[in-house]
């Protein structure tokens, strides 16, 4: 048996649609509806963006911060932390993830930003910042929906978080100032503190990770693993998607006016993002397959390569260039494109599952 994204048990040989709960099966519908509601709220309710931004946690609106924490906790409560050593022992996966995330990803986004937005410096800079902010949040949700390796996702997200603290500011300086200078292109300065990035990672990954770890330890000690996974997880599992939809509504409400007032600009930013997601996800799949990885780990590699930490990118853009800047708008357009595209790639992943060799049950237990 295998569990779906909400924690329900499901037969591994069932058709793809049958393996998904009703909530999961119609996820694209709920997400499109949440995006539409957010855009309408931002456009129709005066002062909503000011109200949502009145209290912030590390540059992120408090209601959005709550939504992110609610979204992250159930998935991290499902992680079997006693299996993490099987992931860290897989040097191929760790090495491939580091290369895709910290060498290939930023370089691909830099190239696409200059190809598609060469004469729009604000949007170009915002897009490059997005490319530097590697995944730590929603990618866990997409990986779980696609039945990827949950423990591997937790390890790779934690690894990205550490590298984000260490490398974000330096990479920002390189891709916005140094590399353009070498190529004879326009240069931009990015002033961001590593401590701010560390605080963001601690709040939006550290807190739900600690809560998930404690839930499993205490739950298994009190009820046993079978009861914890068969009773507790199905109850908290749906809150992942509730938190996701709540976050999407608020995120789009904050920038609803800017998005609806600049549809052509949104389309210009969207095009390189579409190419980026396709290249990174496809590259992750091809690399995982070439390295002989299972479906579960190839899927995790692909989604962690394609996902980005838009919360951090938006916070950095706002702090550096202002809330109404083109750089901030580019960050906000990110999830507008990422959410439906990666949901679509979840279904593509599930459809391709039969092309990978089946992993014996005991190795997945």
Secondary structure, DSSP 4 states (H G I P E B T S, - for coil): -EE-TTS-EE-TTS-HHHHS-HHHHTHHHHHHHHHHHHHHHHHHSTTHHHHHTSSEETTEEHHHHHHHHHHHHHHHHH--GGGHHHHHT-HHHHHHHHHIIIIIHHHHHHHHHHHH-TT-HHHHHHHHHHHHSB-SSTHHHHHHHTT--HHHHHHHHHHHHHHHHHHHHHHHHIIIIIHHHHHT---------HHHHHHHHIIIIIHHHHHHHHHHHHHHHHH-HHHIIIIIHHHHHTHHHHHHHHHHHHHHHHTHHHHHH-HHHHHHHHHHHHHHHHHHHHHHHHHHHHTT--HHHHHHHHHHHH-B-HHHHHHHHHHHH-TTSHHHHHHHHHHHHHHHHHHHHHHHHHHHGGGSPPPPHHHH-
